[in-house]
Amino acid sequence: MRWSRRPKTSQALALRAKIVLACADGADNKQVAAALGIWPQTVGKWRARFVKDRLDGLSDEPRPGAPRKVTDEQVEAVIVKTLEEAPTGGDTHWSTRSMAKATGMSQTAISRIWRTFGLRPHMVESWKLSTDPQFIDKVRDIVGLYLDPPQGAMVLAVDEKSQMQALDRTAPVLPMMPAVPGRQTHDYVRYGTTSLFAALDVSTGKVIGQHQRRHRHQEFLRFLKTIDANTPPDLDLHLICDNYATHKTPAVMTWLAAHPRFHVHFTPTTRPGSTLSNGGLPN
């Protein structure tokens, strides 16, 4: 009775329980089939299974197929070795081939185990620990700017990408055509390097960008003037920057003091003289 009414019982098992209960009330196979909307043969099958094996007969029989070859102990050994041991022979991480050789299993089995338990030995992610004594205050300040920008202000995530190679192909790029991909020459011409300065308006996604020959405080100051000229003069500007030395020179600080609508917010540092993030712009 409980199987037929429990909300967590599978629908198939609940149906079989209803068949048995209806038969116990004295109905024949056709009557039960008509009441439950199933075939009489189905009623006869589960009625016979219940008479023979009682409640155990209502469960599904083991499905046919090859017996399991990998034991729980072997799976555990692979997981433990993956997490707690390093491969021999100078390899930096386990591969399916090296793990298969170390455990005497197939690469397919190793791959299946790793995939099941979400293990990816070839992947390594980096992280940093900030030692900035003002870490919490700076994080709250910057996150607050992103989530709840001040009224009548613009929040800009500012960053620079230096040493960008200015390259060009030795011949024009040939456009894509039906059944033919776009083509370009394998060789190129170097035109030196450039530095990209960018300010992302976090509310609109628009970017103020500028290329500079070098990456010094003079170039950063020139970019601040570009921001000043390309934003509405009646808005306060909150700039989120990293702790790069060119952002804090006396010349820059003097210019910022003369332009009070600029408010600079520095990201936390990891150690004196280093920065934790890139000012909020994607790499």
WOLINCOR-V546063 format. One line per field, one symbol per residue. ss: DSSP state (h for helix, s for strand, l for the rest). phi: phi as a letter, one per 20 degrees, with the letter a starting at -180 (. if undefined). burial: I if it has 9 or more other C-alpha atoms within 8 Angstrom, else O. A space follows every 50 residues. Layout:
ss=???
phi=???
burial=???
This chain:
ss=lhhhhlllllhhhhhhhhhhhhhhllllhhhhhhhhlllhhhhhhhhhhh hhhhhhhhlllllllllllllhhhhhhhhhhhhhlllllllllllhhhhh hhhlllhhhhhhhhhhhlllllllllllllllllhhhhhhhhhhhhhlll llsssssssssssssssssllllsllsllsllsllllsssssssssssss slllllssssssllllhhhhhhhhhhhhhllllllsssssslllhhhllh hhhhhhhhlllssssslllllllllllllllll
phi=.fffdffeffffffffffffffffeofefffffffemcegffffffffff ffdlfffeeffgffqfffeeefffffffffffedcdfennfebfdfffff ffdmdeffffgfffffemecffdcdebcdedffdgfffffffffffebff fmbcdcedbccelefedbffbgfeffcgmcffcbffdbdedncbdddbce ffednfcecbecfcccfffffffgffffedcgfedfdddeceefgfecfg fffffffecffecedeffdebgnccecdnoeff
burial=OOIIOOOOIOOOIIIIIIIIIIIOOOIOIOOIIIOOOOIIOIIIOIIOII OOOIOOIIOOOOOOOOOOOOOOOOIOOIIIIIOOOIIOOOOOOIOIOIII OOOOOOIOIIIOIIIOOOOOIOOOOOOOOIOIOOIOOIIOIIOIIIOOIO OOIIIIIIIOOIOIIIIOIOOOIOOOOOOOOIOIIOOIOOOOIIIIIIII IIOOOOOIOOOIOOIOIOIIIOIOOOIOOOOOOOIIIIIIIIIIOIIIIO OIIOIIOOOOOIIOIIIIIIIOOIIIOIIIIOO
